């Protein structure tokens, strides 16, 4: 099957809305790409609850929306924050 975003032929595609996308296109979102690489079960739960209608809406998802849906620490996904100070 072909990815609807880049058009490359892939054997495994993920479904976002009515279209199919390859792993490379999914991993372009910084946070959800990390979740996808770490735990696909958590990624699918996020997508199922947020229900993005297309790729543009998927790329517009923010960290606050994702953290409201699922607790990422439960899946051992550690995110870098901007307010960490090392002494």
N, CA, C and O atoms as a printed pandas DataFrame, in Angstrom:
     atom_number atom_name residue_name chain_id  residue_number  x_coord  y_coord  z_coord
0              1         N          UNK        A               1    0.831   -1.179    0.000
1              2        CA          UNK        A               1    0.000    0.000    0.000
2              3         C          UNK        A               1    0.876    1.243    0.000
3              4         O          UNK        A               1    2.032    1.197    0.420
4              5         N          UNK        A               2    0.328    2.341   -0.468
5              6        CA          UNK        A               2    1.082    3.586   -0.543
6              7         C          UNK        A               2    0.666    4.539    0.570
7              8         O          UNK        A               2   -0.499    4.609    0.961
8              9         N          UNK        A               3    1.659    5.267    1.062
9             10        CA          UNK        A               3    1.420    6.312    2.045
10            11         C          UNK        A               3    0.714    7.475    1.349
11            12         O          UNK        A               3    1.108    7.878    0.255
12            13         N          UNK        A               4   -0.319    8.010    1.978
13            14        CA          UNK        A               4   -1.060    9.113    1.377
14            15         C          UNK        A               4   -0.328   10.445    1.473
15            16         O          UNK        A               4   -0.698   11.403    0.795
16            17         N          UNK        A               5    0.707   10.516    2.308
17            18        CA          UNK        A               5    1.451   11.762    2.463
18            19         C          UNK        A               5    2.661   11.818    1.519
19            20         O          UNK        A               5    2.798   12.763    0.742
20            21         N          UNK        A               6    3.521   10.825    1.585
21            22        CA          UNK        A               6    4.749   10.861    0.780
22            23         C          UNK        A               6    4.649   10.007   -0.483
23            24         O          UNK        A               6    5.445   10.191   -1.404
24            25         N          UNK        A               7    3.703    9.088   -0.551
25            26        CA          UNK        A               7    3.500    8.280   -1.740
26            27         C          UNK        A               7    4.397    7.064   -1.867
27            28         O          UNK        A               7    4.362    6.380   -2.890
28            29         N          UNK        A               8    5.205    6.778   -0.848
29            30        CA          UNK        A               8    6.090    5.615   -0.901
30            31         C          UNK        A               8    5.324    4.342   -0.576
31            32         O          UNK        A               8    4.356    4.350    0.184
32            33         N          UNK        A               9    5.779    3.266   -1.163
33            34        CA          UNK        A               9    5.173    1.953   -0.956
34            35         C          UNK        A               9    5.706    1.362    0.350
35            36         O          UNK        A               9    6.918    1.239    0.525
36            37         N          UNK        A              10    4.803    0.995    1.271
37            38        CA          UNK        A              10    5.169    0.417    2.556
38            39         C          UNK        A              10    4.267   -0.778    2.843
39            40         O          UNK        A              10    3.136   -0.841    2.362
40            41         N          UNK        A              11    4.773   -1.722    3.629
41            42        CA          UNK        A              11    3.958   -2.879    3.983
42            43         C          UNK        A              11    3.069   -2.601    5.187
43            44         O          UNK        A              11    1.961   -3.130    5.270
44            45         N          UNK        A              12    3.544   -1.771    6.130
45            46        CA          UNK        A              12    2.759   -1.440    7.323
46            47         C          UNK        A              12    2.471    0.039    7.340
47            48         O          UNK        A              12    3.386    0.859    7.279
48            49         N          UNK        A              13    1.203    0.382    7.421
49            50        CA          UNK        A              13    0.784    1.780    7.469
50            51         C          UNK        A              13   -0.139    1.991    8.660
51            52         O          UNK        A              13   -0.847    1.075    9.079
52            53         N          UNK        A              14   -0.125    3.192    9.197
53            54        CA          UNK        A              14   -1.021    3.558   10.295
54            55         C          UNK        A              14   -2.158    4.394    9.732
55            56         O          UNK        A              14   -1.968    5.157    8.785
56            57         N          UNK        A              15   -3.324    4.251   10.309
57            58        CA          UNK        A              15   -4.498    4.957    9.819
58            59         C          UNK        A              15   -4.784    6.177   10.688
59            60         O          UNK        A              15   -4.944    6.066   11.903
60            61         N          UNK        A              16   -4.845    7.343   10.044
61            62        CA          UNK        A              16   -5.230    8.588   10.714
62            63         C          UNK        A              16   -6.404    9.152    9.936
63            64         O          UNK        A              16   -6.248    9.621    8.809
64            65         N          UNK        A              17   -7.574    9.105   10.542
65            66        CA          UNK        A              17   -8.763    9.516    9.813
66            67         C          UNK        A              17   -9.039    8.501    8.719
67            68         O          UNK        A              17   -8.946    7.298    8.963
68            69         N          UNK        A              18   -9.379    8.957    7.514
69            70        CA          UNK        A              18   -9.663    8.011    6.426
70            71         C          UNK        A              18   -8.422    7.611    5.622
71            72         O          UNK        A              18   -8.529    6.789    4.712
72            73         N          UNK        A              19   -7.260    8.168    5.933
73            74        CA          UNK        A              19   -6.053    7.944    5.135
74            75         C          UNK        A              19   -5.033    7.099    5.881
75            76         O          UNK        A              19   -5.106    6.936    7.099
76            77         N          UNK        A              20   -4.068    6.558    5.116
77            78        CA          UNK        A              20   -3.000    5.727    5.658
78            79         C          UNK        A              20   -1.672    6.460    5.537
79            80         O          UNK        A              20   -1.407    7.119    4.532
80            81         N          UNK        A              21   -0.825    6.339    6.586
81            82        CA          UNK        A              21    0.465    7.023    6.607
82            83         C          UNK        A              21    1.560    6.071    7.049
83            84         O          UNK        A              21    1.335    5.189    7.878
84            85         N          UNK        A              22    2.757    6.258    6.483
85            86        CA          UNK        A              22    3.892    5.397    6.813
86            87         C          UNK        A              22    4.516    5.843    8.140
87            88         O          UNK        A              22    4.163    6.889    8.685
88            89         N          UNK        A              23    5.435    5.042    8.642
89            90        CA          UNK        A              23    6.064    5.302    9.922
90            91         C          UNK        A              23    6.920    6.561    9.872
91            92         O          UNK        A              23    6.999    7.285   10.865
92            93         N          UNK        A              24    7.552    6.834    8.758
93            94        CA          UNK        A              24    8.374    8.046    8.638
94            95         C          UNK        A              24    7.535    9.305    8.745
95            96         O          UNK        A              24    7.938   10.262    9.406
96            97         N          UNK        A              25    6.388    9.321    8.112
97            98        CA          UNK        A              25    5.512   10.494    8.162
98            99         C          UNK        A              25    4.919   10.677    9.557
99           100         O          UNK        A              25    4.730   11.808   10.004
100          101         N          UNK        A              26    4.629    9.589   10.240
101          102        CA          UNK        A              26    4.094    9.666   11.595
102          103         C          UNK        A              26    5.155   10.189   12.556
103          104         O          UNK        A              26    4.835   10.941   13.476
104          105         N          UNK        A              27    6.400    9.806   12.358
105          106        CA          UNK        A              27    7.461   10.210   13.261
106          107         C          UNK        A              27    7.930   11.644   13.037
107          108         O          UNK        A              27    8.818   12.109   13.752
108          109         N          UNK        A              28    7.373   12.347   12.084
109          110        CA          UNK        A              28    7.726   13.754   11.880
110          111         C          UNK        A              28    7.170   14.642   12.991
111          112         O          UNK        A              28    7.705   15.723   13.236
112          113         N          UNK        A              29    6.111   14.206   13.666
113          114        CA          UNK        A              29    5.616   14.922   14.848
114          115         C          UNK        A              29    6.564   14.580   15.983
115          116         O          UNK        A              29    6.771   13.406   16.291
116          117         N          UNK        A              30    7.137   15.596   16.604
117          118        CA          UNK        A              30    8.200   15.366   17.569
118          119         C          UNK        A              30    7.757   14.516   18.759
119          120         O          UNK        A              30    8.418   13.530   19.084
120          121         N          UNK        A              31    6.671   14.872   19.402
121          122        CA          UNK        A              31    6.227   14.155   20.594
122          123         C          UNK        A              31    5.574   12.822   20.250
123          124         O          UNK        A              31    5.915   11.796   20.841
124          125         N          UNK        A              32    4.647   12.825   19.310
125          126        CA          UNK        A              32    3.966   11.576   18.970
126          127         C          UNK        A              32    4.904   10.603   18.256
127          128         O          UNK        A              32    4.697    9.391   18.317
128          129         N          UNK        A              33    5.921   11.114   17.588
129          130        CA          UNK        A              33    6.929   10.238   17.001
130          131         C          UNK        A              33    7.684    9.477   18.082
131          132         O          UNK        A              33    7.967    8.288   17.935
132          133         N          UNK        A              34    8.009   10.178   19.177
133          134        CA          UNK        A              34    8.677    9.533   20.311
134          135         C          UNK        A              34    7.771    8.484   20.939
135          136         O          UNK        A              34    8.220    7.385   21.264
136          137         N          UNK        A              35    6.501    8.821   21.111
137          138        CA          UNK        A              35    5.544    7.870   21.683
138          139         C          UNK        A              35    5.400    6.655   20.762
139          140         O          UNK        A              35    5.325    5.522   21.239
140          141         N          UNK        A              36    5.360    6.886   19.453
141          142        CA          UNK        A              36    5.215    5.795   18.490
142          143         C          UNK        A              36    6.420    4.855   18.536
143          144         O          UNK        A              36    6.262    3.636   18.484
144          145         N          UNK        A              37    7.615    5.423   18.633
145          146        CA          UNK        A              37    8.821    4.583   18.690
146          147         C          UNK        A              37    8.927    3.830   20.011
147          148         O          UNK        A              37    9.432    2.707   20.042
148          149         N          UNK        A              38    8.456    4.437   21.105
149          150        CA          UNK        A              38    8.593    3.845   22.424
150          151         C          UNK        A              38    7.519    2.806   22.705
151          152         O          UNK        A              38    7.818    1.697   23.149
152          153         N          UNK        A              39    6.254    3.171   22.443
153          154        CA          UNK        A              39    5.151    2.286   22.798
154          155         C          UNK        A              39    4.006    2.504   21.814
155          156         O          UNK        A              39    3.302    3.510   21.901
156          157         N          UNK        A              40    3.815    1.585   20.891
157          158        CA          UNK        A              40    2.774    1.748   19.877
158          159         C          UNK        A              40    1.375    1.627   20.476
159          160         O          UNK        A              40    0.422    2.199   19.948
160          161         N          UNK        A              41    1.251    0.891   21.564
161          162        CA          UNK        A              41   -0.052    0.765   22.224
162          163         C          UNK        A              41   -0.512    2.134   22.753
163          164         O          UNK        A              41   -1.673    2.508   22.588
164          165         N          UNK        A              42    0.396    2.867   23.381
165          166        CA          UNK        A              42    0.060    4.204   23.885
166          167         C          UNK        A              42   -0.254    5.148   22.723
167          168         O          UNK        A              42   -1.169    5.967   22.814
168          169         N          UNK        A              43    0.503    5.033   21.638
169          170        CA          UNK        A              43    0.256    5.867   20.455
170          171         C          UNK        A              43   -1.151    5.626   19.908
171          172         O          UNK        A              43   -1.866    6.576   19.587
172          173         N          UNK        A              44   -1.539    4.387   19.803
173          174        CA          UNK        A              44   -2.870    4.064   19.266
174          175         C          UNK        A              44   -3.983    4.527   20.197
175          176         O          UNK        A              44   -5.051    4.920   19.728
176          177         N          UNK        A              45   -3.750    4.488   21.522
177          178        CA          UNK        A              45   -4.738    5.010   22.461
178          179         C          UNK        A              45   -4.914    6.514   22.286
179          180         O          UNK        A              45   -6.036    7.019   22.320
180          181         N          UNK        A              46   -3.812    7.225   22.100
181          182        CA          UNK        A              46   -3.874    8.676   21.899
182          183         C          UNK        A              46   -4.647    8.999   20.638
183          184         O          UNK        A              46   -5.520    9.867   20.652
184          185         N          UNK        A              47   -4.343    8.319   19.554
185          186        CA          UNK        A              47   -5.012    8.561   18.273
186          187         C          UNK        A              47   -6.494    8.211   18.378
187          188         O          UNK        A              47   -7.339    8.907   17.814
188          189         N          UNK        A              48   -6.807    7.150   19.086
189          190        CA          UNK        A              48   -8.198    6.725   19.223
190          191         C          UNK        A              48   -9.016    7.751   20.008
191          192         O          UNK        A              48  -10.183    7.985   19.691
192          193         N          UNK        A              49   -8.412    8.365   21.031
193          194        CA          UNK        A              49   -9.134    9.328   21.851
194          195         C          UNK        A              49   -9.187   10.716   21.220
195          196         O          UNK        A              49  -10.206   11.397   21.331
196          197         N          UNK        A              50   -8.116   11.149   20.563
197          198        CA          UNK        A              50   -8.094   12.496   19.981
198          199         C          UNK        A              50   -8.747   12.564   18.606
199          200         O          UNK        A              50   -9.253   13.617   18.217
200          201         N          UNK        A              51   -8.745   11.469   17.873
201          202        CA          UNK        A              51   -9.383   11.343   16.565
202          203         C          UNK        A              51   -9.025   12.475   15.587
203          204         O          UNK        A              51   -9.900   13.246   15.193
204          205         N          UNK        A              52   -7.755   12.578   15.197
205          206        CA          UNK        A              52   -7.424   13.581   14.169
206          207         C          UNK        A              52   -8.038   13.187   12.826
207          208         O          UNK        A              52   -7.994   12.020   12.437
208          209         N          UNK        A              53   -8.608   14.161   12.122
209          210        CA          UNK        A              53   -9.317   13.877   10.875
210          211         C          UNK        A              53   -8.394   13.766    9.677
211          212         O          UNK        A              53   -8.734   13.115    8.689
212          213         N          UNK        A              54   -7.225   14.397    9.756
213          214        CA          UNK        A              54   -6.274   14.337    8.644
214          215         C          UNK        A              54   -4.862   14.563    9.176
215          216         O          UNK        A              54   -4.660   14.722   10.380
216          217         N          UNK        A              55   -3.892   14.576    8.267
217          218        CA          UNK        A              55   -2.491   14.697    8.662
218          219         C          UNK        A              55   -2.183   16.078    9.236
219          220         O          UNK        A              55   -1.392   16.191   10.173
220          221         N          UNK        A              56   -2.788   17.119    8.693
221          222        CA          UNK        A              56   -2.547   18.482    9.187
222          223         C          UNK        A              56   -3.046   18.629   10.627
223          224         O          UNK        A              56   -2.393   19.272   11.450
224          225         N          UNK        A              57   -4.175   18.046   10.922
225          226        CA          UNK        A              57   -4.705   18.095   12.286
226          227         C          UNK        A              57   -3.833   17.266   13.227
227          228         O          UNK        A              57   -3.661   17.633   14.390
228          229         N          UNK        A              58   -3.287   16.165   12.744
229          230        CA          UNK        A              58   -2.374   15.336   13.529
230          231         C          UNK        A              58   -1.109   16.117   13.879
231          232         O          UNK        A              58   -0.639   16.066   15.015
232          233         N          UNK        A              59   -0.563   16.833   12.909
233          234        CA          UNK        A              59    0.660   17.604   13.138
234          235         C          UNK        A              59    0.413   18.805   14.052
235          236         O          UNK        A              59    1.357   19.325   14.647
236          237         N          UNK        A              60   -0.828   19.250   14.172
237          238        CA          UNK        A              60   -1.152   20.404   15.007
238          239         C          UNK        A              60   -1.405   20.022   16.473
239          240         O          UNK        A              60   -1.619   20.906   17.303
240          241         N          UNK        A              61   -1.384   18.744   16.800
241          242        CA          UNK        A              61   -1.612   18.319   18.183
242          243         C          UNK        A              61   -0.484   18.833   19.070
243          244         O          UNK        A              61    0.687   18.783   18.695
244          245         N          UNK        A              62   -0.849   19.325   20.246
245          246        CA          UNK        A              62    0.115   19.883   21.179
246          247         C          UNK        A              62    0.288   18.984   22.393
247          248         O          UNK        A              62   -0.501   18.071   22.634
248          249         N          UNK        A              63    1.330   19.264   23.140
249          250        CA          UNK        A              63    1.673   18.461   24.303
250          251         C          UNK        A              63    0.561   18.475   25.352
251          252         O          UNK        A              63    0.289   17.448   25.974
252          253         N          UNK        A              64   -0.075   19.609   25.553
253          254        CA          UNK        A              64   -1.153   19.707   26.548
254          255         C          UNK        A              64   -2.306   18.776   26.209
255          256         O          UNK        A              64   -2.859   18.123   27.093
256          257         N          UNK        A              65   -2.671   18.711   24.934
257          258        CA          UNK        A              65   -3.759   17.844   24.511
258          259         C          UNK        A              65   -3.410   16.377   24.746
259          260         O          UNK        A              65   -4.249   15.591   25.187
260          261         N          UNK        A              66   -2.182   16.024   24.451
261          262        CA          UNK        A              66   -1.738   14.638   24.595
262          263         C          UNK        A              66   -1.689   14.237   26.060
263          264         O          UNK        A              66   -2.099   13.132   26.417
264          265         N          UNK        A              67   -1.188   15.132   26.915
265          266        CA          UNK        A              67   -1.085   14.812   28.339
266          267         C          UNK        A              67   -2.443   14.769   29.019
267          268         O          UNK        A              67   -2.581   14.114   30.052
268          269         N          UNK        A              68   -3.453   15.444   28.478
269          270        CA          UNK        A              68   -4.796   15.353   29.043
270          271         C          UNK        A              68   -5.430   13.995   28.769
271          272         O          UNK        A              68   -6.253   13.511   29.547
272          273         N          UNK        A              69   -5.042   13.397   27.669
273          274        CA          UNK        A              69   -5.628   12.123   27.253
274          275         C          UNK        A              69   -4.987   10.934   27.962
275          276         O          UNK        A              69   -5.683    9.996   28.351
276          277         N          UNK        A              70   -3.660   10.965   28.132
277          278        CA          UNK        A              70   -2.947    9.788   28.629
278          279         C          UNK        A              70   -1.775   10.228   29.512
279          280         O          UNK        A              70   -1.179   11.281   29.289
280          281         N          UNK        A              71   -1.461    9.421   30.497
281          282        CA          UNK        A              71   -0.316    9.675   31.359
282          283         C          UNK        A              71    0.902    8.983   30.747
283          284         O          UNK        A              71    1.002    7.756   30.775
284          285         N          UNK        A              72    1.818    9.764   30.200
285          286        CA          UNK        A              72    2.970    9.199   29.504
286          287         C          UNK        A              72    3.970    8.557   30.455
287          288         O          UNK        A              72    4.704    7.654   30.054
288          289         N          UNK        A              73    4.016    9.000   31.695
289          290        CA          UNK        A              73    4.936    8.396   32.666
290          291         C          UNK        A              73    4.552    6.950   32.979
291          292         O          UNK        A              73    5.404    6.139   33.343
292          293         N          UNK        A              74    3.292    6.640   32.838
293          294        CA          UNK        A              74    2.820    5.269   33.059
294          295         C          UNK        A              74    3.477    4.307   32.069
295          296         O          UNK        A              74    3.713    3.141   32.385
296          297         N          UNK        A              75    3.767    4.805   30.877
297          298        CA          UNK        A              75    4.394    3.986   29.835
298          299         C          UNK        A              75    5.912    4.196   29.764
299          300         O          UNK        A              75    6.539    3.805   28.780
300          301         N          UNK        A              76    6.502    4.803   30.788
301          302        CA          UNK        A              76    7.947    5.078   30.872
302          303         C          UNK        A              76    8.446    5.940   29.718
303          304         O          UNK        A              76    9.537    5.716   29.193
304          305         N          UNK        A              77    7.645    6.923   29.327
305          306        CA          UNK        A              77    8.047    7.873   28.292
306          307         C          UNK        A              77    8.403    9.166   29.000
307          308         O          UNK        A              77    7.541    9.839   29.565
308          309         N          UNK        A              78    9.685    9.506   28.963
309          310        CA          UNK        A              78   10.164   10.696   29.655
310          311         C          UNK        A              78   10.384   11.804   28.630
311          312         O          UNK        A              78   11.058   11.614   27.617
312          313         N          UNK        A              79    9.803   12.957   28.916
313          314        CA          UNK        A              79    9.909   14.094   28.014
314          315         C          UNK        A              79   10.839   15.134   28.605
315          316         O          UNK        A              79   10.884   15.327   29.820
316          317         N          UNK        A              80   11.578   15.800   27.735
317          318        CA          UNK        A              80   12.429   16.888   28.175
318          319         C          UNK        A              80   11.554   18.120   28.396
319          320         O          UNK        A              80   10.656   18.411   27.605
320          321         N          UNK        A              81   11.829   18.827   29.473
321          322        CA          UNK        A              81   11.106   20.066   29.723
322          323         C          UNK        A              81   12.069   21.234   29.597
323          324         O          UNK        A              81   13.286   21.060   29.672
324          325         N          UNK        A              82   11.526   22.402   29.409
325          326        CA          UNK        A              82   12.381   23.579   29.208
326          327         C          UNK        A              82   12.790   24.223   30.512
327          328         O          UNK        A              82   13.688   25.065   30.512
328          329         N          UNK        A              83   12.169   23.863   31.627
329          330        CA          UNK        A              83   12.472   24.513   32.881
330          331         C          UNK        A              83   13.373   23.677   33.805
331          332         O          UNK        A              83   13.332   23.865   35.021
332          333         N          UNK        A              84   14.160   22.787   33.275
333          334        CA          UNK        A              84   15.074   21.969   34.073
334          335         C          UNK        A              84   16.407   22.699   34.182
335          336         O          UNK        A              84   16.979   23.125   33.178
336          337         N          UNK        A              85   16.893   22.837   35.409
337          338        CA          UNK        A              85   18.160   23.509   35.645
338          339         C          UNK        A              85   19.112   22.523   36.278
339          340         O          UNK        A              85   18.802   21.928   37.310
340          341         N          UNK        A              86   20.267   22.347   35.670
341          342        CA          UNK        A              86   21.280   21.447   36.235
342          343         C          UNK        A              86   22.281   22.271   37.028
343          344         O          UNK        A              86   22.754   23.309   36.566
344          345         N          UNK        A              87   22.598   21.797   38.229
345          346        CA          UNK        A              87   23.554   22.495   39.089
346          347         C          UNK        A              87   24.881   21.812   39.090
347          348         O          UNK        A              87   25.808   22.265   39.762
